[in-house]
Amino acid sequence: MKMRALAAMSAAGLLALSAAPVITASAWAEPAAIPDKALSDPAQEARARALFADIRCVVCQHESIADSPASIAADLRRLVREQIAAGKSDEDIRADLVRRYGDYVLFTPPFRAGTLLLWLGPVALVVLVGGVLLVRSRRAGKAADALTPEEEAALAEWIAAGDNGASPAQSDDKDI
C-alpha cells in the first residue's frame, strides 16, 4: 500500500516538474505589443514609414523597426509617429534616437570620427589583404635558377642509371 502511495506521489511530482518550464516560460514571455495606430495625415505616415526603414530594432539588431515584432520596436514606431505629429524634422528624430541608443540604432550611421572605423574598416581590410596577396605572389613568382652544365650532365647520368634497371641509390655515380 505504501508503495502505491509513493508511486502516485512521485508521478504527481514528475508531472509538476515537467509542467514547471512551460508555466515559467509563459510567465516571463513578453507581452503582446500594442497595435500600431497610423497617423491621420497620409504624408506624415509616409514620412514615418520611411524613417522606420532606416531605424534598427535594438533587440533584433538585423531588422528595421518596420519589420520587427518586438515590443520595443512598437514603442519606437509610436515615438517616431508622436515626434512627427509634434512637427519635428526627420533629422531631429534621428538625432533624438542616436542620443538615446547610439549610432548603432541607424542602419546608415553618420560619417564622423566615432564611426570612421565602421565606414573605412572594410575598405582598409580589402586594401590590406590585396597588399599581402600581391607581396606573396611576387615572392612566389621567382623562378628557380637554371642548372649548370655539370648539374645537367649529372642529372642525365642519374636518369640513365634509373632506366637501366639499377636504382639511382645503388649506382656508383657521384652524389648530385
C-alpha positions in Angstrom: 0.0 0.0 0.0 2.8 2.3 0.9 4.5 1.6 -2.5 1.4 2.6 -4.4 1.1 5.9 -2.5 4.8 6.5 -3.0 4.5 5.8 -6.8 1.4 8.1 -7.1 3.3 10.9 -5.3 6.4 10.5 -7.5 4.2 10.5 -10.6 2.5 13.7 -9.5 5.9 15.2 -8.7 7.2 14.4 -12.1 4.2 15.9 -13.7 4.6 19.1 -11.7 8.3 19.3 -12.6 7.6 18.7 -16.3 5.0 21.5 -16.3 7.2 24.0 -14.5 9.2 25.2 -17.5 6.0 25.8 -19.5 4.4 27.8 -16.7 7.6 29.7 -16.1 8.2 30.5 -19.8 4.6 31.8 -20.2 5.1 34.0 -17.1 8.3 35.5 -18.5 7.0 35.9 -22.0 7.0 39.4 -23.5 3.5 40.9 -23.6 2.0 41.4 -27.0 2.8 44.8 -28.5 0.0 47.4 -28.7 -1.1 47.5 -32.3 0.3 50.4 -34.3 -2.0 53.4 -34.8 -1.2 55.2 -38.1 -1.1 58.9 -38.4 -4.2 60.6 -39.8 -2.2 62.6 -42.4 -1.0 60.3 -45.2 2.1 62.5 -45.9 3.1 62.2 -42.2 2.5 58.5 -42.2 4.7 58.1 -45.3 7.5 60.0 -43.6 7.1 57.8 -40.6 7.3 54.6 -42.6 10.4 56.0 -44.5 12.0 56.6 -41.1 11.0 53.1 -39.8 13.1 51.5 -42.6 16.2 53.4 -41.5 16.0 52.7 -37.8 17.3 49.4 -36.5 15.5 47.4 -33.8 17.7 47.5 -30.7 16.5 44.0 -29.8 16.5 42.2 -33.1 19.6 44.1 -34.5 19.2 42.8 -38.0 15.7 44.1 -38.6 14.3 47.6 -39.0 11.6 48.7 -36.6 9.1 48.5 -39.5 9.7 44.7 -39.7 10.3 43.8 -36.1 7.7 42.2 -33.9 9.5 43.2 -30.7 7.6 45.4 -28.3 10.5 47.9 -28.2 10.2 48.3 -32.0 6.5 49.1 -31.5 7.5 51.7 -28.8 10.0 53.2 -31.3 7.4 53.3 -34.0 5.0 55.1 -31.7 7.7 57.5 -30.6 8.6 58.4 -34.2 4.9 59.0 -35.0 4.5 61.2 -31.9 7.5 63.3 -32.9 6.3 63.6 -36.5 2.9 64.7 -35.2 4.7 67.3 -33.0 6.3 68.8 -36.0 9.9 67.6 -35.6 12.1 67.1 -38.7 13.5 63.7 -39.7 17.0 64.8 -38.6 15.7 65.9 -35.2 14.0 62.5 -34.8 17.2 60.6 -35.8 19.3 62.8 -33.5 17.0 62.0 -30.6 17.2 58.3 -31.3 21.0 58.4 -31.6 21.1 60.3 -28.3 19.1 57.6 -26.6 20.6 54.4 -28.3 23.8 55.5 -30.0 24.8 55.5 -33.7 24.0 51.8 -33.9 20.3 52.5 -34.0 20.6 53.8 -37.5 21.2 51.4 -40.4 23.3 54.2 -42.1 25.2 55.8 -39.2 26.8 59.3 -39.8 30.3 59.7 -41.1 32.3 61.2 -38.3 35.4 60.4 -36.1 33.5 57.9 -33.9 32.3 55.9 -36.9 35.4 56.2 -39.0 36.4 52.6 -38.5 32.9 51.5 -39.3 32.9 53.2 -42.7 36.6 52.8 -43.7 37.3 49.5 -42.0 36.1 47.2 -44.8 38.0 49.3 -47.4 41.2 49.2 -45.3 40.8 45.4 -44.8 40.4 44.8 -48.6 43.5 47.0 -49.3 45.5 45.2 -46.7 44.5 41.7 -47.9 45.2 42.8 -51.5 48.7 44.1 -50.5 49.5 40.9 -48.7 48.4 38.8 -51.7 50.5 41.0 -54.0 53.6 40.7 -51.9 53.2 36.9 -51.6 52.6 36.4 -55.3 55.7 38.4 -56.2 57.8 36.4 -53.8 56.4 33.1 -55.0 56.7 34.1 -58.7 60.6 33.9 -58.7 61.8 31.1 -61.0 64.4 28.7 -59.8 68.0 29.2 -61.2 68.8 27.2 -64.3 71.1 24.1 -63.9 74.7 24.4 -64.7 76.2 22.2 -67.4 77.8 20.0 -64.8 74.4 19.6 -63.0 72.7 18.8 -66.2 75.2 16.1 -67.0 74.9 14.6 -63.6 71.1 14.6 -63.9 71.3 12.9 -67.3 73.6 10.2 -65.9 71.3 9.6 -62.9 68.2 9.3 -65.2 70.1 6.9 -67.5 71.1 4.8 -64.5 67.5 4.6 -63.4 66.4 3.5 -66.9 68.8 0.6 -67.0 67.0 -1.1 -64.1 69.5 0.0 -61.5 68.3 2.1 -58.6 69.9 5.5 -58.6 70.8 4.9 -54.9 72.7 1.7 -55.9 74.7 3.3 -58.7 78.3 4.4 -58.3 77.7 7.8 -59.6 78.6 10.9 -57.8 76.1 12.4 -55.4 74.0 15.1 -57.0 
